[in-house]
Amino acid sequence: MAQGVYANLENIIEFARDGIVSKVVLKAADKEVSLFCMSSGQSLSSHTSSYPAIIHVLRGKGEVTLAKKKYEATTNAWFYLPANLPHAVEAIEDLVFLLTLFKGAK
C-alpha cells in the first residue's frame, strides 16, 4: 500500500439476481473499503458496527436508516455512521455504494 491503490469501480460493479454483492476494494489494519451492489428490493436489516463508517452512494436509489430516521439514498448521498449506531439499507432500485470502515477508531 505504500505505492497507493487504484481501482476502477465501474469495472467491478456486479449485481446478483435478487441478491447483494460486496467486494473489498481496500483492506488495511486500520480501514476497509468495500463496494456494495444491491439488486432492487434487497436490504440490509438494522444492525450495528463497532467501528465508525461512511456510506457513499455511487448509483441508484435506496433508503438508509440511521437510528430511526430514514434518508433518501441517491447518487452522491453521503452518510456518516458513528460506532454502534443502528442502521439499515434498502435498495429501491439497483443500488451501488462504497462502505468505508475506520477500524482504528471507536
Gaussian input, Z-matrix of N, CA and C with variables (Angstrom, degrees):
# hf/3-21g

backbone

0 1
 N
 C     1     B1
 C     2     B2     1     A1
 N     3     B3     2     A2     1     D1
 C     4     B4     3     A3     2     D2
 C     5     B5     4     A4     3     D3
 N     6     B6     5     A5     4     D4
 C     7     B7     6     A6     5     D5
 C     8     B8     7     A7     6     D6
 N     9     B9     8     A8     7     D7
 C    10    B10     9     A9     8     D8
 C    11    B11    10    A10     9     D9
 N    12    B12    11    A11    10    D10
 C    13    B13    12    A12    11    D11
 C    14    B14    13    A13    12    D12
 N    15    B15    14    A14    13    D13
 C    16    B16    15    A15    14    D14
 C    17    B17    16    A16    15    D15
 N    18    B18    17    A17    16    D16
 C    19    B19    18    A18    17    D17
 C    20    B20    19    A19    18    D18
 N    21    B21    20    A20    19    D19
 C    22    B22    21    A21    20    D20
 C    23    B23    22    A22    21    D21
 N    24    B24    23    A23    22    D22
 C    25    B25    24    A24    23    D23
 C    26    B26    25    A25    24    D24
 N    27    B27    26    A26    25    D25
 C    28    B28    27    A27    26    D26
 C    29    B29    28    A28    27    D27
 N    30    B30    29    A29    28    D28
 C    31    B31    30    A30    29    D29
 C    32    B32    31    A31    30    D30
 N    33    B33    32    A32    31    D31
 C    34    B34    33    A33    32    D32
 C    35    B35    34    A34    33    D33
 N    36    B36    35    A35    34    D34
 C    37    B37    36    A36    35    D35
 C    38    B38    37    A37    36    D36
 N    39    B39    38    A38    37    D37
 C    40    B40    39    A39    38    D38
 C    41    B41    40    A40    39    D39
 N    42    B42    41    A41    40    D40
 C    43    B43    42    A42    41    D41
 C    44    B44    43    A43    42    D42
 N    45    B45    44    A44    43    D43
 C    46    B46    45    A45    44    D44
 C    47    B47    46    A46    45    D45
 N    48    B48    47    A47    46    D46
 C    49    B49    48    A48    47    D47
 C    50    B50    49    A49    48    D48
 N    51    B51    50    A50    49    D49
 C    52    B52    51    A51    50    D50
 C    53    B53    52    A52    51    D51
 N    54    B54    53    A53    52    D52
 C    55    B55    54    A54    53    D53
 C    56    B56    55    A55    54    D54
 N    57    B57    56    A56    55    D55
 C    58    B58    57    A57    56    D56
 C    59    B59    58    A58    57    D57
 N    60    B60    59    A59    58    D58
 C    61    B61    60    A60    59    D59
 C    62    B62    61    A61    60    D60
 N    63    B63    62    A62    61    D61
 C    64    B64    63    A63    62    D62
 C    65    B65    64    A64    63    D63
 N    66    B66    65    A65    64    D64
 C    67    B67    66    A66    65    D65
 C    68    B68    67    A67    66    D66
 N    69    B69    68    A68    67    D67
 C    70    B70    69    A69    68    D68
 C    71    B71    70    A70    69    D69
 N    72    B72    71    A71    70    D70
 C    73    B73    72    A72    71    D71
 C    74    B74    73    A73    72    D72
 N    75    B75    74    A74    73    D73
 C    76    B76    75    A75    74    D74
 C    77    B77    76    A76    75    D75
 N    78    B78    77    A77    76    D76
 C    79    B79    78    A78    77    D77
 C    80    B80    79    A79    78    D78
 N    81    B81    80    A80    79    D79
 C    82    B82    81    A81    80    D80
 C    83    B83    82    A82    81    D81
 N    84    B84    83    A83    82    D82
 C    85    B85    84    A84    83    D83
 C    86    B86    85    A85    84    D84
 N    87    B87    86    A86    85    D85
 C    88    B88    87    A87    86    D86
 C    89    B89    88    A88    87    D87
 N    90    B90    89    A89    88    D88
 C    91    B91    90    A90    89    D89
 C    92    B92    91    A91    90    D90
 N    93    B93    92    A92    91    D91
 C    94    B94    93    A93    92    D92
 C    95    B95    94    A94    93    D93
 N    96    B96    95    A95    94    D94
 C    97    B97    96    A96    95    D95
 C    98    B98    97    A97    96    D96
 N    99    B99    98    A98    97    D97
 C   100   B100    99    A99    98    D98
 C   101   B101   100   A100    99    D99
 N   102   B102   101   A101   100   D100
 C   103   B103   102   A102   101   D101
 C   104   B104   103   A103   102   D102
 N   105   B105   104   A104   103   D103
 C   106   B106   105   A105   104   D104
 C   107   B107   106   A106   105   D105
 N   108   B108   107   A107   106   D106
 C   109   B109   108   A108   107   D107
 C   110   B110   109   A109   108   D108
 N   111   B111   110   A110   109   D109
 C   112   B112   111   A111   110   D110
 C   113   B113   112   A112   111   D111
 N   114   B114   113   A113   112   D112
 C   115   B115   114   A114   113   D113
 C   116   B116   115   A115   114   D114
 N   117   B117   116   A116   115   D115
 C   118   B118   117   A117   116   D116
 C   119   B119   118   A118   117   D117
 N   120   B120   119   A119   118   D118
 C   121   B121   120   A120   119   D119
 C   122   B122   121   A121   120   D120
 N   123   B123   122   A122   121   D121
 C   124   B124   123   A123   122   D122
 C   125   B125   124   A124   123   D123
 N   126   B126   125   A125   124   D124
 C   127   B127   126   A126   125   D125
 C   128   B128   127   A127   126   D126
 N   129   B129   128   A128   127   D127
 C   130   B130   129   A129   128   D128
 C   131   B131   130   A130   129   D129
 N   132   B132   131   A131   130   D130
 C   133   B133   132   A132   131   D131
 C   134   B134   133   A133   132   D132
 N   135   B135   134   A134   133   D133
 C   136   B136   135   A135   134   D134
 C   137   B137   136   A136   135   D135
 N   138   B138   137   A137   136   D136
 C   139   B139   138   A138   137   D137
 C   140   B140   139   A139   138   D138
 N   141   B141   140   A140   139   D139
 C   142   B142   141   A141   140   D140
 C   143   B143   142   A142   141   D141
 N   144   B144   143   A143   142   D142
 C   145   B145   144   A144   143   D143
 C   146   B146   145   A145   144   D144
 N   147   B147   146   A146   145   D145
 C   148   B148   147   A147   146   D146
 C   149   B149   148   A148   147   D147
 N   150   B150   149   A149   148   D148
 C   151   B151   150   A150   149   D149
 C   152   B152   151   A151   150   D150
 N   153   B153   152   A152   151   D151
 C   154   B154   153   A153   152   D152
 C   155   B155   154   A154   153   D153
 N   156   B156   155   A155   154   D154
 C   157   B157   156   A156   155   D155
 C   158   B158   157   A157   156   D156
 N   159   B159   158   A158   157   D157
 C   160   B160   159   A159   158   D158
 C   161   B161   160   A160   159   D159
 N   162   B162   161   A161   160   D160
 C   163   B163   162   A162   161   D161
 C   164   B164   163   A163   162   D162
 N   165   B165   164   A164   163   D163
 C   166   B166   165   A165   164   D164
 C   167   B167   166   A166   165   D165
 N   168   B168   167   A167   166   D166
 C   169   B169   168   A168   167   D167
 C   170   B170   169   A169   168   D168
 N   171   B171   170   A170   169   D169
 C   172   B172   171   A171   170   D170
 C   173   B173   172   A172   171   D171
 N   174   B174   173   A173   172   D172
 C   175   B175   174   A174   173   D173
 C   176   B176   175   A175   174   D174
 N   177   B177   176   A176   175   D175
 C   178   B178   177   A177   176   D176
 C   179   B179   178   A178   177   D177
 N   180   B180   179   A179   178   D178
 C   181   B181   180   A180   179   D179
 C   182   B182   181   A181   180   D180
 N   183   B183   182   A182   181   D181
 C   184   B184   183   A183   182   D182
 C   185   B185   184   A184   183   D183
 N   186   B186   185   A185   184   D184
 C   187   B187   186   A186   185   D185
 C   188   B188   187   A187   186   D186
 N   189   B189   188   A188   187   D187
 C   190   B190   189   A189   188   D188
 C   191   B191   190   A190   189   D189
 N   192   B192   191   A191   190   D190
 C   193   B193   192   A192   191   D191
 C   194   B194   193   A193   192   D192
 N   195   B195   194   A194   193   D193
 C   196   B196   195   A195   194   D194
 C   197   B197   196   A196   195   D195
 N   198   B198   197   A197   196   D196
 C   199   B199   198   A198   197   D197
 C   200   B200   199   A199   198   D198
 N   201   B201   200   A200   199   D199
 C   202   B202   201   A201   200   D200
 C   203   B203   202   A202   201   D201
 N   204   B204   203   A203   202   D202
 C   205   B205   204   A204   203   D203
 C   206   B206   205   A205   204   D204
 N   207   B207   206   A206   205   D205
 C   208   B208   207   A207   206   D206
 C   209   B209   208   A208   207   D207
 N   210   B210   209   A209   208   D208
 C   211   B211   210   A210   209   D209
 C   212   B212   211   A211   210   D210
 N   213   B213   212   A212   211   D211
 C   214   B214   213   A213   212   D212
 C   215   B215   214   A214   213   D213
 N   216   B216   215   A215   214   D214
 C   217   B217   216   A216   215   D215
 C   218   B218   217   A217   216   D216
 N   219   B219   218   A218   217   D217
 C   220   B220   219   A219   218   D218
 C   221   B221   220   A220   219   D219
 N   222   B222   221   A221   220   D220
 C   223   B223   222   A222   221   D221
 C   224   B224   223   A223   222   D222
 N   225   B225   224   A224   223   D223
 C   226   B226   225   A225   224   D224
 C   227   B227   226   A226   225   D225
 N   228   B228   227   A227   226   D226
 C   229   B229   228   A228   227   D227
 C   230   B230   229   A229   228   D228
 N   231   B231   230   A230   229   D229
 C   232   B232   231   A231   230   D230
 C   233   B233   232   A232   231   D231
 N   234   B234   233   A233   232   D232
 C   235   B235   234   A234   233   D233
 C   236   B236   235   A235   234   D234
 N   237   B237   236   A236   235   D235
 C   238   B238   237   A237   236   D236
 C   239   B239   238   A238   237   D237
 N   240   B240   239   A239   238   D238
 C   241   B241   240   A240   239   D239
 C   242   B242   241   A241   240   D240
 N   243   B243   242   A242   241   D241
 C   244   B244   243   A243   242   D242
 C   245   B245   244   A244   243   D243
 N   246   B246   245   A245   244   D244
 C   247   B247   246   A246   245   D245
 C   248   B248   247   A247   246   D246
 N   249   B249   248   A248   247   D247
 C   250   B250   249   A249   248   D248
 C   251   B251   250   A250   249   D249
 N   252   B252   251   A251   250   D250
 C   253   B253   252   A252   251   D251
 C   254   B254   253   A253   252   D252
 N   255   B255   254   A254   253   D253
 C   256   B256   255   A255   254   D254
 C   257   B257   256   A256   255   D255
 N   258   B258   257   A257   256   D256
 C   259   B259   258   A258   257   D257
 C   260   B260   259   A259   258   D258
 N   261   B261   260   A260   259   D259
 C   262   B262   261   A261   260   D260
 C   263   B263   262   A262   261   D261
 N   264   B264   263   A263   262   D262
 C   265   B265   264   A264   263   D263
 C   266   B266   265   A265   264   D264
 N   267   B267   266   A266   265   D265
 C   268   B268   267   A267   266   D266
 C   269   B269   268   A268   267   D267
 N   270   B270   269   A269   268   D268
 C   271   B271   270   A270   269   D269
 C   272   B272   271   A271   270   D270
 N   273   B273   272   A272   271   D271
 C   274   B274   273   A273   272   D272
 C   275   B275   274   A274   273   D273
 N   276   B276   275   A275   274   D274
 C   277   B277   276   A276   275   D275
 C   278   B278   277   A277   276   D276
 N   279   B279   278   A278   277   D277
 C   280   B280   279   A279   278   D278
 C   281   B281   280   A280   279   D279
 N   282   B282   281   A281   280   D280
 C   283   B283   282   A282   281   D281
 C   284   B284   283   A283   282   D282
 N   285   B285   284   A284   283   D283
 C   286   B286   285   A285   284   D284
 C   287   B287   286   A286   285   D285
 N   288   B288   287   A287   286   D286
 C   289   B289   288   A288   287   D287
 C   290   B290   289   A289   288   D288
 N   291   B291   290   A290   289   D289
 C   292   B292   291   A291   290   D290
 C   293   B293   292   A292   291   D291
 N   294   B294   293   A293   292   D292
 C   295   B295   294   A294   293   D293
 C   296   B296   295   A295   294   D294
 N   297   B297   296   A296   295   D295
 C   298   B298   297   A297   296   D296
 C   299   B299   298   A298   297   D297
 N   300   B300   299   A299   298   D298
 C   301   B301   300   A300   299   D299
 C   302   B302   301   A301   300   D300
 N   303   B303   302   A302   301   D301
 C   304   B304   303   A303   302   D302
 C   305   B305   304   A304   303   D303
 N   306   B306   305   A305   304   D304
 C   307   B307   306   A306   305   D305
 C   308   B308   307   A307   306   D306
 N   309   B309   308   A308   307   D307
 C   310   B310   309   A309   308   D308
 C   311   B311   310   A310   309   D309
 N   312   B312   311   A311   310   D310
 C   313   B313   312   A312   311   D311
 C   314   B314   313   A313   312   D312
 N   315   B315   314   A314   313   D313
 C   316   B316   315   A315   314   D314
 C   317   B317   316   A316   315   D315

   B1=1.4389
   B2=1.5217
   B3=1.2921
   B4=1.4635
   B5=1.5215
   B6=1.3256
   B7=1.4557
   B8=1.5213
   B9=1.3208
   B10=1.4549
   B11=1.5272
   B12=1.3198
   B13=1.4571
   B14=1.5174
   B15=1.3125
   B16=1.4616
   B17=1.5219
   B18=1.3221
   B19=1.4614
   B20=1.5171
   B21=1.3151
   B22=1.4562
   B23=1.5243
   B24=1.3274
   B25=1.4595
   B26=1.5204
   B27=1.3151
   B28=1.4641
   B29=1.5322
   B30=1.3312
   B31=1.4666
   B32=1.5280
   B33=1.3289
   B34=1.4715
   B35=1.5328
   B36=1.3354
   B37=1.4671
   B38=1.5186
   B39=1.3293
   B40=1.4659
   B41=1.5222
   B42=1.3124
   B43=1.4559
   B44=1.5189
   B45=1.3202
   B46=1.4572
   B47=1.5239
   B48=1.2934
   B49=1.4661
   B50=1.5241
   B51=1.3169
   B52=1.4645
   B53=1.5263
   B54=1.3362
   B55=1.4525
   B56=1.5095
   B57=1.3179
   B58=1.4616
   B59=1.5228
   B60=1.3290
   B61=1.4643
   B62=1.5181
   B63=1.3269
   B64=1.4640
   B65=1.5195
   B66=1.3311
   B67=1.4610
   B68=1.5164
   B69=1.3094
   B70=1.4614
   B71=1.5211
   B72=1.3295
   B73=1.4619
   B74=1.5234
   B75=1.3330
   B76=1.4689
   B77=1.5125
   B78=1.3296
   B79=1.4613
   B80=1.5173
   B81=1.3147
   B82=1.4594
   B83=1.5222
   B84=1.3161
   B85=1.4612
   B86=1.5263
   B87=1.3182
   B88=1.4693
   B89=1.5204
   B90=1.3407
   B91=1.4660
   B92=1.5150
   B93=1.3373
   B94=1.4583
   B95=1.5206
   B96=1.3293
   B97=1.4578
   B98=1.5227
   B99=1.3293
   B100=1.4652
   B101=1.5165
   B102=1.3322
   B103=1.4570
   B104=1.5231
   B105=1.3285
   B106=1.4632
   B107=1.5216
   B108=1.3256
   B109=1.4567
   B110=1.5339
   B111=1.3279
   B112=1.4608
   B113=1.5266
   B114=1.3219
   B115=1.4582
   B116=1.5260
   B117=1.3160
   B118=1.4617
   B119=1.5265
   B120=1.3325
   B121=1.4596
   B122=1.5119
   B123=1.3149
   B124=1.4677
   B125=1.5312
   B126=1.3262
   B127=1.4631
   B128=1.5246
   B129=1.3042
   B130=1.4622
   B131=1.5173
   B132=1.3190
   B133=1.4577
   B134=1.5249
   B135=1.3063
   B136=1.4613
   B137=1.5297
   B138=1.3210
   B139=1.4590
   B140=1.5259
   B141=1.3107
   B142=1.4669
   B143=1.5257
   B144=1.3162
   B145=1.4659
   B146=1.5140
   B147=1.2999
   B148=1.4649
   B149=1.5304
   B150=1.3474
   B151=1.4659
   B152=1.5263
   B153=1.3350
   B154=1.4673
   B155=1.5240
   B156=1.3386
   B157=1.4602
   B158=1.5235
   B159=1.3282
   B160=1.4641
   B161=1.5239
   B162=1.3222
   B163=1.4657
   B164=1.5234
   B165=1.3305
   B166=1.4647
   B167=1.5253
   B168=1.3265
   B169=1.4585
   B170=1.5330
   B171=1.3198
   B172=1.4573
   B173=1.5232
   B174=1.3409
   B175=1.4579
   B176=1.5271
   B177=1.3179
   B178=1.4532
   B179=1.5137
   B180=1.3307
   B181=1.4520
   B182=1.5206
   B183=1.3165
   B184=1.4518
   B185=1.5110
   B186=1.3157
   B187=1.4642
   B188=1.5250
   B189=1.3320
   B190=1.4587
   B191=1.5189
   B192=1.3161
   B193=1.4563
   B194=1.5206
   B195=1.3245
   B196=1.4683
   B197=1.5207
   B198=1.3242
   B199=1.4645
   B200=1.5274
   B201=1.3115
   B202=1.4722
   B203=1.5208
   B204=1.3537
   B205=1.4581
   B206=1.5284
   B207=1.3433
   B208=1.4636
   B209=1.5254
   B210=1.3498
   B211=1.4588
   B212=1.5268
   B213=1.3229
   B214=1.4565
   B215=1.5315
   B216=1.3159
   B217=1.4642
   B218=1.5232
   B219=1.3291
   B220=1.4548
   B221=1.5247
   B222=1.3214
   B223=1.4617
   B224=1.5204
   B225=1.3126
   B226=1.4613
   B227=1.5184
   B228=1.3309
   B229=1.4678
   B230=1.5228
   B231=1.3181
   B232=1.4703
   B233=1.5119
   B234=1.3182
   B235=1.4627
   B236=1.5207
   B237=1.3287
   B238=1.4633
   B239=1.5167
   B240=1.3196
   B241=1.4574
   B242=1.5231
   B243=1.3210
   B244=1.4602
   B245=1.5336
   B246=1.3054
   B247=1.4624
   B248=1.5256
   B249=1.3133
   B250=1.4662
   B251=1.5284
   B252=1.3286
   B253=1.4593
   B254=1.5326
   B255=1.3306
   B256=1.4676
   B257=1.5297
   B258=1.3280
   B259=1.4594
   B260=1.5295
   B261=1.3337
   B262=1.4572
   B263=1.5200
   B264=1.3259
   B265=1.4696
   B266=1.5242
   B267=1.3358
   B268=1.4602
   B269=1.5186
   B270=1.3201
   B271=1.4626
   B272=1.5222
   B273=1.3279
   B274=1.4596
   B275=1.5283
   B276=1.3224
   B277=1.4643
   B278=1.5203
   B279=1.3390
   B280=1.4658
   B281=1.5225
   B282=1.3243
   B283=1.4655
   B284=1.5281
   B285=1.3233
   B286=1.4657
   B287=1.5233
   B288=1.3439
   B289=1.4598
   B290=1.5250
   B291=1.3280
   B292=1.4696
   B293=1.5181
   B294=1.3040
   B295=1.4532
   B296=1.5151
   B297=1.3255
   B298=1.4655
   B299=1.5082
   B300=1.3264
   B301=1.4686
   B302=1.5191
   B303=1.3208
   B304=1.4610
   B305=1.5206
   B306=1.3071
   B307=1.4714
   B308=1.5217
   B309=1.3224
   B310=1.4636
   B311=1.5118
   B312=1.3309
   B313=1.4682
   B314=1.5126
   B315=1.3184
   B316=1.4774
   B317=1.4874
   A1=112.00
   A2=118.02
   A3=119.91
   A4=111.35
   A5=116.92
   A6=121.83
   A7=112.53
   A8=117.08
   A9=121.11
   A10=110.79
   A11=115.55
   A12=121.72
   A13=108.38
   A14=116.88
   A15=122.08
   A16=108.24
   A17=116.16
   A18=120.91
   A19=108.22
   A20=116.68
   A21=120.82
   A22=105.54
   A23=115.76
   A24=120.56
   A25=112.36
   A26=116.53
   A27=120.13
   A28=110.80
   A29=115.99
   A30=120.76
   A31=113.82
   A32=117.54
   A33=118.24
   A34=112.96
   A35=116.61
   A36=119.17
   A37=108.38
   A38=115.31
   A39=121.29
   A40=108.24
   A41=116.51
   A42=121.02
   A43=109.73
   A44=115.66
   A45=121.49
   A46=106.34
   A47=116.59
   A48=119.71
   A49=108.66
   A50=115.76
   A51=121.57
   A52=112.48
   A53=116.24
   A54=118.99
   A55=113.38
   A56=114.58
   A57=123.37
   A58=107.67
   A59=115.93
   A60=121.34
   A61=107.41
   A62=117.21
   A63=120.23
   A64=108.43
   A65=114.98
   A66=121.49
   A67=109.19
   A68=116.47
   A69=121.18
   A70=108.46
   A71=115.85
   A72=122.48
   A73=109.55
   A74=116.05
   A75=122.12
   A76=108.39
   A77=115.64
   A78=120.32
   A79=107.87
   A80=115.32
   A81=121.96
   A82=107.75
   A83=116.60
   A84=120.60
   A85=112.02
   A86=117.24
   A87=119.83
   A88=114.72
   A89=118.29
   A90=120.51
   A91=110.62
   A92=113.78
   A93=120.01
   A94=108.00
   A95=116.45
   A96=122.16
   A97=107.56
   A98=115.61
   A99=120.97
   A100=109.82
   A101=115.32
   A102=122.40
   A103=107.15
   A104=116.11
   A105=121.71
   A106=109.42
   A107=116.35
   A108=123.22
   A109=106.07
   A110=115.42
   A111=121.10
   A112=109.44
   A113=116.25
   A114=120.49
   A115=109.36
   A116=115.52
   A117=122.06
   A118=110.31
   A119=115.43
   A120=120.59
   A121=115.00
   A122=118.09
   A123=121.53
   A124=110.06
   A125=115.76
   A126=118.92
   A127=111.16
   A128=114.00
   A129=122.51
   A130=104.39
   A131=118.03
   A132=120.83
   A133=110.82
   A134=115.34
   A135=120.89
   A136=111.11
   A137=114.62
   A138=121.78
   A139=108.53
   A140=116.96
   A141=121.77
   A142=108.91
   A143=114.53
   A144=121.51
   A145=107.48
   A146=117.06
   A147=119.57
   A148=111.69
   A149=116.48
   A150=121.29
   A151=110.74
   A152=117.83
   A153=119.56
   A154=108.97
   A155=115.53
   A156=119.61
   A157=111.04
   A158=114.90
   A159=122.28
   A160=107.25
   A161=115.56
   A162=122.53
   A163=106.72
   A164=116.83
   A165=122.43
   A166=107.11
   A167=115.63
   A168=120.85
   A169=109.46
   A170=116.28
   A171=121.91
   A172=112.84
   A173=116.49
   A174=119.72
   A175=108.95
   A176=115.51
   A177=120.69
   A178=113.67
   A179=114.42
   A180=121.06
   A181=109.29
   A182=114.56
   A183=118.86
   A184=111.10
   A185=113.61
   A186=120.37
   A187=107.46
   A188=115.95
   A189=121.77
   A190=106.91
   A191=115.94
   A192=121.13
   A193=107.68
   A194=115.96
   A195=122.87
   A196=106.16
   A197=116.62
   A198=122.30
   A199=105.96
   A200=119.08
   A201=120.38
   A202=112.22
   A203=117.15
   A204=120.47
   A205=110.08
   A206=115.10
   A207=121.41
   A208=110.39
   A209=114.83
   A210=122.19
   A211=109.32
   A212=115.78
   A213=120.75
   A214=108.26
   A215=115.68
   A216=121.58
   A217=107.88
   A218=116.46
   A219=122.16
   A220=108.21
   A221=116.83
   A222=121.55
   A223=111.87
   A224=115.42
   A225=126.59
   A226=115.02
   A227=118.54
   A228=119.86
   A229=107.25
   A230=116.01
   A231=122.03
   A232=107.76
   A233=116.80
   A234=122.13
   A235=110.02
   A236=116.69
   A237=121.68
   A238=108.09
   A239=116.69
   A240=122.55
   A241=109.17
   A242=118.41
   A243=118.68
   A244=110.14
   A245=116.97
   A246=121.17
   A247=109.79
   A248=116.06
   A249=124.87
   A250=115.14
   A251=118.36
   A252=120.81
   A253=109.45
   A254=118.64
   A255=118.88
   A256=109.38
   A257=116.29
   A258=120.93
   A259=109.85
   A260=114.92
   A261=121.68
   A262=108.32
   A263=116.51
   A264=122.09
   A265=107.97
   A266=115.74
   A267=121.43
   A268=108.99
   A269=117.16
   A270=122.39
   A271=108.84
   A272=116.68
   A273=121.49
   A274=108.90
   A275=116.21
   A276=124.76
   A277=105.21
   A278=117.79
   A279=118.89
   A280=108.02
   A281=116.84
   A282=122.51
   A283=109.95
   A284=116.00
   A285=121.95
   A286=107.97
   A287=116.98
   A288=119.59
   A289=110.82
   A290=113.84
   A291=121.35
   A292=108.08
   A293=116.16
   A294=122.79
   A295=107.71
   A296=116.44
   A297=121.24
   A298=108.35
   A299=116.85
   A300=122.99
   A301=108.91
   A302=115.85
   A303=121.30
   A304=108.03
   A305=115.62
   A306=121.29
   A307=113.36
   A308=117.61
   A309=120.17
   A310=112.59
   A311=118.20
   A312=122.00
   A313=109.41
   A314=115.41
   A315=120.48
   A316=109.40
   D1=-11.27
   D2=178.95
   D3=-62.01
   D4=-22.04
   D5=178.99
   D6=-91.03
   D7=-4.47
   D8=-177.47
   D9=92.92
   D10=174.74
   D11=-178.46
   D12=-133.95
   D13=136.47
   D14=175.60
   D15=-123.15
   D16=137.03
   D17=173.85
   D18=-145.69
   D19=129.46
   D20=172.25
   D21=-90.42
   D22=99.38
   D23=-173.87
   D24=-61.51
   D25=-33.50
   D26=179.62
   D27=-56.91
   D28=-35.82
   D29=-177.25
   D30=-75.51
   D31=-14.78
   D32=-178.08
   D33=-111.86
   D34=3.52
   D35=175.11
   D36=-67.86
   D37=128.71
   D38=-177.85
   D39=-150.95
   D40=130.33
   D41=178.84
   D42=-107.76
   D43=140.27
   D44=172.54
   D45=-100.75
   D46=136.43
   D47=179.27
   D48=-58.25
   D49=122.25
   D50=-179.29
   D51=54.00
   D52=42.88
   D53=-179.18
   D54=-152.82
   D55=-172.95
   D56=-179.29
   D57=-127.61
   D58=130.75
   D59=176.65
   D60=-115.04
   D61=129.71
   D62=173.95
   D63=-125.71
   D64=138.20
   D65=-179.84
   D66=-131.59
   D67=130.42
   D68=178.73
   D69=-75.03
   D70=125.72
   D71=178.45
   D72=-95.33
   D73=-37.11
   D74=-178.86
   D75=-147.75
   D76=132.12
   D77=175.19
   D78=-132.98
   D79=121.97
   D80=178.51
   D81=-139.09
   D82=171.57
   D83=-177.19
   D84=-59.44
   D85=-35.30
   D86=-173.37
   D87=-110.25
   D88=0.50
   D89=179.82
   D90=-158.02
   D91=157.66
   D92=175.44
   D93=-147.06
   D94=134.03
   D95=178.68
   D96=-120.94
   D97=126.76
   D98=179.64
   D99=-128.56
   D100=144.71
   D101=175.24
   D102=-97.66
   D103=125.06
   D104=177.90
   D105=-109.00
   D106=133.99
   D107=176.00
   D108=-124.94
   D109=110.83
   D110=-176.72
   D111=-111.60
   D112=123.67
   D113=176.34
   D114=-68.05
   D115=150.10
   D116=178.14
   D117=-48.46
   D118=133.15
   D119=178.86
   D120=90.95
   D121=-11.85
   D122=179.68
   D123=-82.79
   D124=157.46
   D125=179.11
   D126=-149.76
   D127=155.78
   D128=169.06
   D129=-107.51
   D130=113.26
   D131=-176.48
   D132=-66.56
   D133=164.93
   D134=-176.75
   D135=-55.56
   D136=130.91
   D137=-179.97
   D138=-155.89
   D139=176.17
   D140=176.90
   D141=-128.05
   D142=164.58
   D143=174.25
   D144=-129.69
   D145=144.25
   D146=178.42
   D147=-79.04
   D148=-0.86
   D149=179.22
   D150=-118.92
   D151=148.90
   D152=170.65
   D153=-65.34
   D154=153.29
   D155=-176.89
   D156=-148.54
   D157=162.63
   D158=173.86
   D159=-129.38
   D160=135.21
   D161=171.18
   D162=-110.73
   D163=125.45
   D164=176.56
   D165=-122.40
   D166=112.66
   D167=-178.08
   D168=-77.90
   D169=127.94
   D170=-179.04
   D171=-100.95
   D172=-29.95
   D173=-174.25
   D174=-161.94
   D175=149.68
   D176=171.83
   D177=97.35
   D178=-163.32
   D179=-178.01
   D180=-143.82
   D181=134.92
   D182=179.46
   D183=-159.75
   D184=-163.13
   D185=179.36
   D186=-140.18
   D187=132.00
   D188=175.95
   D189=-114.61
   D190=130.44
   D191=176.83
   D192=-108.00
   D193=124.21
   D194=175.69
   D195=-113.30
   D196=118.58
   D197=-170.95
   D198=58.30
   D199=-112.28
   D200=179.48
   D201=-116.34
   D202=7.36
   D203=-177.97
   D204=-100.22
   D205=130.44
   D206=-178.78
   D207=-96.71
   D208=140.42
   D209=179.35
   D210=-129.84
   D211=146.55
   D212=174.22
   D213=-73.12
   D214=135.22
   D215=179.54
   D216=-114.42
   D217=101.46
   D218=178.12
   D219=-126.22
   D220=176.26
   D221=-177.64
   D222=-47.40
   D223=127.60
   D224=179.56
   D225=71.94
   D226=11.34
   D227=168.92
   D228=-67.14
   D229=144.76
   D230=-174.26
   D231=-136.30
   D232=131.70
   D233=-176.59
   D234=-130.76
   D235=133.80
   D236=172.84
   D237=-105.30
   D238=131.53
   D239=-178.84
   D240=-121.05
   D241=108.76
   D242=174.94
   D243=-65.26
   D244=160.02
   D245=177.97
   D246=-54.92
   D247=143.11
   D248=175.17
   D249=69.14
   D250=11.71
   D251=176.87
   D252=-81.73
   D253=123.92
   D254=175.19
   D255=-63.35
   D256=134.76
   D257=-179.28
   D258=-151.26
   D259=157.13
   D260=179.34
   D261=-147.18
   D262=158.02
   D263=178.92
   D264=-135.16
   D265=134.59
   D266=176.52
   D267=-129.08
   D268=134.09
   D269=178.21
   D270=-93.90
   D271=113.78
   D272=175.65
   D273=-82.18
   D274=-39.42
   D275=168.84
   D276=-122.11
   D277=174.61
   D278=174.02
   D279=-51.52
   D280=130.87
   D281=-172.13
   D282=-126.17
   D283=133.93
   D284=177.58
   D285=-125.81
   D286=128.47
   D287=177.05
   D288=-148.73
   D289=156.29
   D290=173.06
   D291=-96.51
   D292=135.61
   D293=173.74
   D294=-114.36
   D295=121.10
   D296=177.02
   D297=-111.15
   D298=121.83
   D299=175.79
   D300=-103.18
   D301=131.83
   D302=178.69
   D303=-102.22
   D304=90.86
   D305=-172.91
   D306=-75.26
   D307=-15.36
   D308=179.81
   D309=-85.72
   D310=-4.29
   D311=-177.45
   D312=-123.17
   D313=151.70
   D314=176.07
   D315=-138.49

